[in-house]
Structure formats: C-alpha cells, structure tokens
Amino acid sequence: MIKKIFKALLNLILFPFRFILKFMISLLKRLKFSIAFKISASYFLIYIVIIMIVAVTTSVGYLVYEFEKFETETISKDVDEIIQEFPNFNYIGRSVKSVEIYDSNLDPVYPSNNQERYSDNIIVIIEELIYNKEYIYSTSFYKDNSEYYLNVTYNAESIIRDAARISLLVMVSGAFGLLIFIPIVSRTGYRMIGPIKNMTEITKTITVNNINTRLDIKGTQDELKELSQTFNEMMDRIEEGYKTQQQFVSDASHELRTPIAVIKGYVNMLDRWGKNDRAVLEESITAIKNETENMQDLIEKLLFIARSDKSSLIYTKEDFKISAILNEIEKETKMIDSKHKLYFQFYDDANIYADKNRVKQAIRILIDNAIKFTPFDGYIMVSGFIQDDFYVIKVEDTGIGIEKKDLEKIFDRLYRAEQSRSKEIGGHGLGLSIAKIIVLGHKGKIKVKSTVGKGSEFSIMLPYINT
Ligand code: ADP
C-alpha cells in the first residue's frame, strides 16, 4: 500500500518534468533544421568552447606566473624573516593577511588562540583562492631541534581580479570575433549545401517525360560531385532500360498487328463471299487458324519474357541425367525433320540440377533455328560433351550463317537478321532471348560462332553436378 502511494506521489512529482521532456523531444523532432544550420551551429559551439578554453588557460597561466613571481620576490623574504624571528616575531609583510605556526603535532603555536588548521592541500588552497581570494603559502622549518609548520596567508584579490579581467578580455575579443565568424561560417555552410538543394529541386522534376534530365556536375571535385555523377549514371541506366522497354512494347505491338490484320482480312472476306463459297471458307479457316496459332505462340513468348523481367519466372529444378532430355530431343527432331541430314553425338553424360522442361525448350530453340535457317539437304549436328565445369550442348548447322554485325544483336528481343525476315521462314526474334534467359537462370552460358554462307554453331553450357 505504502509502496503504491509512494509510486503515485513520485509519478505526480515527476509528471511536469516528464511532460516537459516529452514536449522538448517532440518539438525537436518536428523542427526541421537544415544541414547548413546544423554545420553553422556545430562550428559556433566549437568556437565558444575554444574561446572558453583560451580564456581559462590564459588566466590560469597568468595566475601561475604571478604567484611564482610573488613567491620569489615577496613570500620567500617574508618566510625567511618569520623563521628567523620565531618564536618572538613582529615581522608581518606588506600583503600578509595572517601567519599561523603549528608544532610537529599540528597544534597551533602562533597565535596560541588560533582556530584554523594547517593547510598544505592543493584543493584547500584553490578553494581559499576562489572563495576568499586568499593565497595560503605552506612550508615547514626546524628551530631548536623541533619541527614547525607555517601557513602564511596573502591577500590575492588584486591578482585574481587581474586574471578575471584577462578572462573577460579574451571573451570580449572572442565575441567580437564571433561577429566576423558567424556570417563566414553560415555563408560557407549554405554554399556547401547549395548543390544539394539544387539536386533535390531537379530530381523532383524528373518524370518519364523528361527522363533525360541530368544533374549539373560542374564545379570542384568533391563528394557532392561524385553523388551527382552517380545519380546521373543511375539515370542513364534507367533511361536505357525505359527506352528498351518502350521499344519492346512497340515492336511487340507491331508483331501482333500483322496477324490481327490478316485475321481481319479473312473475316471480311468470309463475311462477303465465304458464306456460300466453300473454297473461300476453307482457305479463310486455315489462314485464321495459322494466324491465331502464330499469335498464341508470340503471346506466350512475350509472357515468358515479361515474367523473367518481373523476376516471377519459377524454375522447378531437379537433379537428372542430361542424356534423358538429349535422347528425347533426338527422337523428336528426327520425327519432325526429314529434310536435313541430322547427326546426334552425345560423348558424355552428366547429372545436372535444372528445370528439365526449360532446358529442353532452350535446346529446342537452337535446333528449330538450325532447321529454319539451313537449306534442305544441309547438315545439322547436335553434340553433347563435358568441357571443364560445364556440360556443353552444341548445335551446328551448314545454314545461311549470321553476319558479324548481327551476331551481337541476335540475343536481343524481337531482333531478326535481315536475311531471315522472310514470311516463309517465320519467327518473331524471341527464341534466342528466351534461350538466353533460361541458360542464365541456370548459371550457364550461351555462345555463338557463325560464318555467312557456311553455317552457325550455337553452344549452351550448363554447370553439372557429377558424371
Ligand atoms: P526467330 O524466332 O526469328 O528465330 P531467334 O531469337 O531465335 O528468333 O533468332 C534471332 C535471329 O537470329 C534470327 O531471326 C536469325 O536471323 C538469327 N539466327 C538464329 N539462329 C540462326 C541460325 N542457326 N542460322 C542463321 N541465323 C540464325
């Protein structure tokens, strides 16, 4: 019960303090101090501290110097006289306030009614100096084979007053210096922070419509310039990515426009004549079927790429022997292509950890291309072997080949080399982009070598676990 009352009372007493503390903290949080202000404030504080230190050290230095001088010039003489005349002495120096002599037991000898105690402790001496403006000198001496202790107290008012004056002088000059210091520091602070404000303003205005806006990186080399440079480089990458995306959307729309236009044409034809004309009906249905299949294929490929961009592409990886899919591919290819001379040669086998269907899809893309771009009776050779840390699947053909200028672009989305853009060959220029996405998704590599008119050689390299 008492505990509870005590707690309640304590809470009641502490309430105003807590309230003020909370209020101060929330106020400080709400106040928005600019960095320039914070820099100026810290410099201001450092300046004040330095001035204080200078004031204190100069006055302390003055005190030490004056007391040393006083000791050699006055005190030593006074003390000599006192010791000589002891025990019956009349000598009292000019600024001496009092003389106290104690015996070896520290009992007062002179004056006999002395109430004071012998002091030789530096803290007591400083205390006396500060509070009573008195300087106590302490020493011991021998007289008639007995040891005595002596305290001579001096009036130190004038020395302390002078020291205080010196302190004041330093502080006043410091205050004058502040009048020059504040504007310089605040101007420097604002000049240093100015570029940040500028950067904030420019950054606020950047949208997709002016994505080519960049920060001004003129001026001296410093962290802010580095920041602006880094920001500009980041914007370059974003702009490039944005442009590629835009190009991709526009190319994809273009690709979709053709089949839609074809379908529309056939639907119109059907509408006009096809209802009663069986030949027109059949031709239209076949064409529409082909075009919708074509469109479906394109949309599926686009969706695959979009999923990969969003990083929502999921690979269901498992541990399996690569020969399993290579044999399947061999069988399927021989079934669908009888126009080329096909060779399959798998030298090694290995266990790989991968998405079976996706890896098969990637290899199929290379083989489909070899079939597409190799004239009838040409050779297509698919081989599999281990090379260093990779299992290599190589697809070689004796087809039309790829020009040097196209070689680096064929993995780009919707890119098709000039000579392969015929309607008969078909394709949307997405196959190799998809194969590349799959291979990179398995930490593998995809490579190409080609000579126009002679043929091409594509290799997929996948890391393997064991043989
Ligand atoms: P596509 O659907 O057009 O085949 P790809 O991305 O698979 O798209 O291929 C891109 C381009 O690369 C093709 O249009 C073609 O110009 C070229 N290419 C790919 N494979 C071969 C090959 N084996 N021989 C010649 N050119 C090829």
Residues whose N, C-alpha, C, O or C-beta is under 5 A from the ligand:
A	BS01	ADP	N369 A370 F373 G399 G401 I402 I410 Y415 R416 A417 S420 G426 G427 H428 G429 L430 G431 L432 S433 S456
